[in-house]
């Protein structure tokens, strides 16, 4: 493949990923959610302006290691983070769970119960309260806590120690690109990016290899590099270098956010997911703003293909508490109590879910299902 063809290949791959399932389409079509928000903003309760994820779907939560080696389930992607309305994250996560329920062929009432549990978990997540309800998340934490570098090496690059493989996930760089990535990595202080790199300090890290990383969906087409570094005693580090672009998520009026998009991503991550935000640095490659994190073996994405009714309710409550805690840590107790009281208003007689949440998720589900079918038709005709 010629390097000039890379954007075309990446766009085709993005469209193919989105055609895989309705749940995959929801993950990859954040723009459709933002378009809906811009038209229905007044229908949602307006919370205290705070850092929000902006794209809070199932695939953007998972296990994240802190610098002491501990592991917690937190939000793990902040490309779209802004200071905005916390209700936006709640609706986006509700939509993601609802689409997963649809893909699992579960009864429609499961969606209603899921939203009940999502909101209940969110409201009870006072600062530092945490939650321990979902078996899926407990298993993820247990697995993450026992992972070491060799697990990451086998999973990411076939166990190789001195270079990255060249396959469908790692593509070769052209010479000027590789030179810029090498120079960037050689001056980068990676000592505070993972527990492993922190133990070995600033000096002695050697650049080994780099590749273009085919990862994610919405961000395909923007710069993303994997860089392999080697330190003392054959210690290795895998860097994820990602281009930061302008956020499309709606933000609060007069919100004071960094003008540098990479710094905005880091600020949002620090506010909501300190395990991730405290392990990020920013820089510039090819004249573009980038943010960098070192992949810890204990960092694991939440991946659930199919759900059961019981599994869905526990998962929704637990994830709701995680998002709630990420918002609550930015507010004082009085603001948090006032906000959660407002969220509970307009509850129907026979459900715990407020009408604004139910109506929003159902409307979005219908909108995305129509858009998904149209996307699949156009993708099939084009191929």
C-alpha positions as CSV (number, residue, x, y, z in Angstrom):
1,X,0.0,0.0,0.0
2,X,1.3,3.4,-0.9
3,X,1.4,5.9,2.0
4,X,-0.8,8.3,0.0
5,X,-3.5,5.6,0.1
6,X,-3.5,5.4,3.9
7,X,-6.4,7.9,4.5
8,X,-8.6,6.0,2.0
9,X,-7.9,2.7,3.6
10,X,-8.5,4.0,7.0
11,X,-11.8,5.6,6.0
12,X,-13.0,2.3,4.4
13,X,-12.0,0.4,7.6
14,X,-13.9,2.9,9.8
15,X,-17.1,2.5,7.7
16,X,-16.7,-1.3,7.8
17,X,-16.4,-1.3,11.5
18,X,-19.5,0.8,11.9
19,X,-21.4,-1.7,9.7
20,X,-20.6,-4.6,11.9
21,X,-23.5,-4.1,14.3
22,X,-25.8,-1.4,15.6
23,X,-23.8,-1.3,18.8
24,X,-20.6,-0.7,16.8
25,X,-22.4,2.0,14.8
26,X,-23.4,3.8,18.0
27,X,-19.8,3.7,19.2
28,X,-18.5,5.1,15.9
29,X,-21.1,7.8,15.2
30,X,-20.7,10.2,18.0
31,X,-21.4,13.0,15.6
32,X,-25.0,11.8,15.3
33,X,-25.4,12.0,19.1
34,X,-24.0,15.5,19.2
35,X,-26.4,16.6,16.4
36,X,-29.3,15.2,18.5
37,X,-28.0,17.1,21.6
38,X,-27.8,20.4,19.7
39,X,-31.5,20.0,18.8
40,X,-32.8,18.7,22.1
41,X,-30.5,20.4,24.7
42,X,-33.4,22.1,26.5
43,X,-35.1,18.7,27.1
44,X,-32.3,17.6,29.4
45,X,-31.7,18.8,33.0
46,X,-28.9,21.3,33.1
47,X,-26.3,20.3,35.6
48,X,-23.4,22.3,37.1
49,X,-20.8,22.8,34.4
50,X,-18.1,20.1,34.8
51,X,-15.6,18.1,32.8
52,X,-17.5,15.4,30.9
53,X,-16.2,12.5,28.8
54,X,-18.3,13.7,25.8
55,X,-18.3,10.2,24.3
56,X,-19.2,8.0,27.3
57,X,-20.0,4.6,25.7
58,X,-19.3,1.1,26.9
59,X,-16.1,0.7,25.0
60,X,-14.6,3.8,26.6
61,X,-14.7,2.4,30.1
62,X,-12.3,-0.2,31.5
63,X,-9.5,-1.1,33.9
64,X,-6.8,1.5,34.4
65,X,-3.6,1.3,36.5
66,X,-2.5,4.1,38.7
67,X,1.2,5.0,39.3
68,X,1.3,2.8,42.5
69,X,0.1,-0.3,40.6
70,X,-3.5,-0.2,41.8
71,X,-6.3,-0.8,39.4
72,X,-9.8,0.8,39.1
73,X,-12.6,0.9,36.5
74,X,-12.6,4.4,35.1
75,X,-13.3,6.2,31.8
76,X,-10.5,5.6,29.4
77,X,-11.0,7.8,26.4
78,X,-11.2,11.6,26.4
79,X,-10.9,12.7,22.8
80,X,-14.2,14.5,23.1
81,X,-13.9,15.8,26.7
82,X,-15.2,19.3,27.3
83,X,-16.6,21.3,30.2
84,X,-20.3,20.7,29.7
85,X,-23.6,19.3,31.0
86,X,-23.1,16.1,33.0
87,X,-26.4,14.8,31.8
88,X,-24.9,14.3,28.3
89,X,-22.6,11.5,29.6
90,X,-25.6,9.8,31.3
91,X,-27.6,9.8,28.1
92,X,-24.7,8.6,26.0
93,X,-24.0,5.7,28.3
94,X,-27.7,4.9,28.4
95,X,-27.8,4.8,24.6
96,X,-24.7,2.6,24.5
97,X,-26.2,0.1,27.0
98,X,-29.6,0.2,25.2
99,X,-27.9,-0.6,21.8
100,X,-26.0,-3.5,23.5
101,X,-29.3,-4.8,24.8
102,X,-30.8,-4.7,21.3
103,X,-27.8,-6.5,19.9
104,X,-28.3,-9.2,22.5
105,X,-31.9,-9.9,21.6
106,X,-33.2,-9.2,25.1
107,X,-36.8,-8.2,25.9
108,X,-37.7,-4.5,25.6
109,X,-38.4,-4.1,29.3
110,X,-34.7,-4.9,29.9
111,X,-34.0,-1.4,28.6
112,X,-36.4,0.2,31.1
113,X,-34.8,-1.7,34.0
114,X,-31.3,-0.9,32.8
115,X,-32.1,2.9,32.9
116,X,-33.5,2.5,36.4
117,X,-30.2,0.9,37.5
118,X,-28.0,3.3,35.6
119,X,-29.5,6.3,37.2
120,X,-29.6,4.7,40.7
121,X,-25.9,3.9,40.4
122,X,-25.1,7.4,39.2
123,X,-27.0,9.1,42.0
124,X,-25.4,7.0,44.8
125,X,-21.9,7.6,43.6
126,X,-21.0,10.3,46.1
127,X,-17.3,11.3,46.0
128,X,-15.0,8.2,46.6
129,X,-18.0,6.0,47.3
130,X,-17.1,3.4,44.6
131,X,-19.3,0.4,43.8
132,X,-18.9,-3.4,43.7
133,X,-21.9,-4.8,41.9
134,X,-21.1,-6.2,38.5
135,X,-19.5,-9.6,38.1
136,X,-18.1,-8.6,34.7
137,X,-16.2,-5.7,36.2
138,X,-15.0,-7.7,39.2
139,X,-13.5,-10.3,36.8
140,X,-12.0,-7.5,34.7
141,X,-10.3,-6.0,37.8
142,X,-9.0,-9.4,39.0
143,X,-7.6,-10.2,35.6
144,X,-6.0,-6.8,35.2
145,X,-4.3,-6.9,38.6
146,X,-2.4,-10.1,37.7
147,X,-1.2,-9.0,34.2
148,X,2.5,-8.4,33.5
149,X,4.5,-7.2,30.6
150,X,4.7,-10.6,28.9
151,X,0.8,-10.6,28.8
152,X,0.8,-7.2,27.0
153,X,3.6,-8.3,24.6
154,X,1.7,-11.4,23.6
155,X,-1.5,-9.6,23.2
156,X,-0.3,-6.5,21.4
157,X,2.7,-7.6,19.3
158,X,3.0,-11.3,19.2
159,X,5.6,-11.5,22.0
160,X,8.4,-9.7,20.1
161,X,10.7,-7.7,22.3
162,X,12.8,-5.6,20.0
163,X,10.3,-4.4,17.4
164,X,6.7,-4.2,16.6
165,X,5.2,-6.6,14.1
166,X,3.9,-5.4,10.7
167,X,0.3,-6.6,10.4
168,X,-3.3,-5.4,10.1
169,X,-2.9,-3.4,13.4
170,X,0.7,-2.0,13.0
171,X,1.6,-0.4,9.7
172,X,5.0,0.8,8.6
173,X,5.9,4.5,8.7
174,X,7.5,6.4,5.9
175,X,11.0,7.6,6.7
176,X,10.3,11.3,7.5
177,X,7.4,10.2,9.8
178,X,9.5,7.6,11.6
179,X,12.3,10.1,12.1
180,X,9.9,12.6,13.7
181,X,8.5,9.9,16.0
182,X,12.0,8.8,17.0
183,X,13.1,12.4,17.8
184,X,9.9,13.0,19.8
185,X,10.4,9.8,21.8
186,X,14.0,10.4,22.5
187,X,13.3,13.7,24.3
188,X,10.1,12.5,26.0
189,X,10.2,12.0,29.7
190,X,8.2,8.7,30.1
191,X,9.1,8.1,33.8
192,X,5.7,9.0,35.1
193,X,3.5,7.2,32.5
194,X,3.2,3.8,34.2
195,X,4.2,2.2,37.5
196,X,6.8,0.3,35.5
197,X,8.4,3.3,33.9
198,X,8.3,5.3,37.1
199,X,10.4,2.7,38.8
200,X,13.2,3.2,36.3
201,X,13.4,7.0,36.2
202,X,14.0,9.4,33.4
203,X,17.3,8.2,32.0
204,X,18.2,5.1,30.1
205,X,15.2,4.7,27.8
206,X,16.1,3.8,24.3
207,X,13.8,4.1,21.2
208,X,13.4,0.7,19.6
209,X,10.6,0.9,17.0
210,X,7.5,2.7,15.9
211,X,4.5,1.9,13.7
212,X,1.2,3.5,12.6
213,X,-1.4,2.0,15.0
214,X,-4.8,1.0,13.6
215,X,-6.9,1.3,16.7
216,X,-10.4,2.7,17.6
217,X,-13.1,3.8,15.2
218,X,-14.0,7.5,15.3
219,X,-10.4,8.5,15.4
220,X,-9.3,6.4,12.4
221,X,-7.7,8.8,9.9
222,X,-6.0,10.9,12.5
223,X,-2.4,10.3,13.5
224,X,-1.8,7.5,15.9
225,X,1.6,5.9,16.5
226,X,2.8,3.0,18.6
227,X,6.4,3.4,19.9
228,X,8.4,0.7,21.6
229,X,11.0,1.8,24.2
230,X,13.6,-0.2,26.1
231,X,15.0,0.8,29.5
232,X,17.5,-0.7,32.0
233,X,17.4,-4.4,32.6
234,X,15.5,-5.0,29.4
235,X,12.4,-3.2,30.7
236,X,10.0,-2.3,27.9
237,X,7.4,0.3,27.4
238,X,4.7,0.7,24.8
239,X,3.7,4.3,24.0
240,X,0.3,5.2,22.5
241,X,0.8,8.5,20.7
242,X,-2.5,10.0,19.5
243,X,-3.4,13.2,17.6
244,X,-5.7,15.5,19.5
245,X,-8.4,17.2,17.4
246,X,-11.1,19.7,18.2
247,X,-13.9,18.4,20.3
248,X,-17.3,18.1,18.6
249,X,-19.2,17.6,21.9
250,X,-21.3,20.6,23.0
251,X,-19.6,22.6,25.8
252,X,-20.9,25.0,28.4
253,X,-21.1,28.7,27.5
254,X,-18.0,30.6,28.5
255,X,-16.3,27.4,29.7
256,X,-12.6,28.0,30.4
257,X,-10.7,25.2,28.7
258,X,-7.1,24.9,27.4
259,X,-6.8,26.1,23.8
260,X,-4.4,23.3,23.0
261,X,-6.5,20.2,22.3
262,X,-4.0,17.8,23.8
263,X,-3.9,19.8,27.0
264,X,-7.7,19.8,27.0
265,X,-7.7,16.0,26.7
266,X,-5.3,15.7,29.6
267,X,-7.2,18.2,31.8
268,X,-10.5,16.3,31.3
269,X,-8.8,13.0,32.1
270,X,-7.2,14.3,35.2
271,X,-10.6,15.6,36.4
272,X,-12.5,12.5,35.7
273,X,-10.1,9.5,35.6
274,X,-6.9,10.4,37.5
275,X,-5.5,6.9,36.9
276,X,-5.3,7.9,33.3
277,X,-4.9,11.7,33.4
278,X,-1.9,11.5,35.8
279,X,-0.1,9.3,33.3
280,X,-0.4,11.5,30.2
281,X,1.9,14.0,28.6
282,X,1.5,16.3,25.6
283,X,3.6,17.3,22.7
284,X,3.7,17.9,18.9
285,X,4.5,15.7,15.9
286,X,4.3,16.8,12.3
287,X,3.0,20.1,13.5
288,X,0.0,18.4,15.1
289,X,-0.9,18.3,18.8
290,X,-0.6,14.9,20.4
291,X,-1.1,13.3,23.8
292,X,0.9,10.3,25.0
293,X,0.3,7.5,27.4
294,X,2.3,4.4,28.1
295,X,0.1,1.2,28.0
296,X,0.3,-0.5,31.3
297,X,-0.2,-4.3,31.3
298,X,-3.1,-3.6,33.8
299,X,-4.9,-1.4,31.4
300,X,-7.8,-3.4,29.9
301,X,-10.8,-2.4,27.8
302,X,-14.3,-3.6,28.9
303,X,-15.4,-5.9,26.1
304,X,-18.9,-7.5,26.3
305,X,-20.3,-9.1,23.2
306,X,-23.7,-10.3,24.5
307,X,-25.6,-9.5,27.7
308,X,-28.1,-11.3,29.8
309,X,-31.0,-9.5,31.6
310,X,-29.4,-10.0,35.1
311,X,-26.0,-9.1,33.9
312,X,-27.3,-5.9,32.3
313,X,-28.8,-4.5,35.5
314,X,-25.7,-5.1,37.6
315,X,-23.4,-3.6,34.9
316,X,-25.6,-0.5,34.4
317,X,-25.7,0.2,38.1
318,X,-21.9,-0.2,38.5
319,X,-21.0,1.8,35.4
320,X,-23.5,4.5,36.5
321,X,-21.7,4.8,39.8
322,X,-18.3,5.1,38.0
323,X,-19.5,8.0,35.8
324,X,-21.3,9.5,38.8
325,X,-18.1,9.5,40.8
326,X,-16.2,11.1,38.0
327,X,-18.7,14.0,38.0
328,X,-19.1,14.2,41.7
329,X,-15.4,14.6,42.5
330,X,-15.6,17.9,40.7
331,X,-18.5,19.3,42.8
332,X,-19.0,20.1,46.4
333,X,-21.5,18.1,48.4
334,X,-24.3,20.7,48.1
335,X,-24.0,21.0,44.3
336,X,-23.9,17.2,44.0
337,X,-27.1,16.8,46.1
338,X,-28.9,19.5,44.2
339,X,-27.9,18.0,40.9
340,X,-29.0,14.4,41.8
341,X,-32.3,15.7,43.1
342,X,-32.9,17.4,39.8
343,X,-32.1,14.2,37.9
344,X,-34.8,12.4,39.8
345,X,-37.6,14.8,38.8
346,X,-40.3,13.9,36.3
347,X,-40.3,10.2,37.4
348,X,-43.3,8.3,36.1
349,X,-45.8,6.5,38.3
350,X,-44.7,3.0,37.4
351,X,-40.9,3.5,36.9
352,X,-37.9,4.9,38.6
353,X,-36.6,6.3,35.4
354,X,-37.3,10.1,34.8
355,X,-39.2,10.8,31.7
356,X,-36.4,12.9,30.2
357,X,-33.9,10.0,30.3
358,X,-36.3,7.4,29.0
359,X,-37.5,9.7,26.1
360,X,-34.0,10.7,25.2
361,X,-32.6,7.2,25.0
362,X,-35.6,5.8,23.1
363,X,-35.5,8.6,20.6
364,X,-31.7,8.3,20.1
365,X,-32.1,4.5,19.8
366,X,-34.6,4.9,17.0
367,X,-32.5,7.6,15.3
368,X,-29.4,5.5,15.4
369,X,-31.2,2.4,14.1
370,X,-32.5,4.2,11.1
371,X,-29.0,5.7,10.4
372,X,-27.4,2.3,10.9
373,X,-29.6,0.6,8.3
374,X,-28.9,3.4,5.9
375,X,-25.2,3.2,6.6
376,X,-25.2,-0.6,5.9
377,X,-27.1,-0.1,2.7
378,X,-24.7,2.6,1.4
379,X,-21.6,0.6,2.5
380,X,-22.9,-2.5,0.7
381,X,-23.7,-0.6,-2.5
382,X,-20.3,1.0,-2.5
383,X,-18.6,-2.4,-2.2
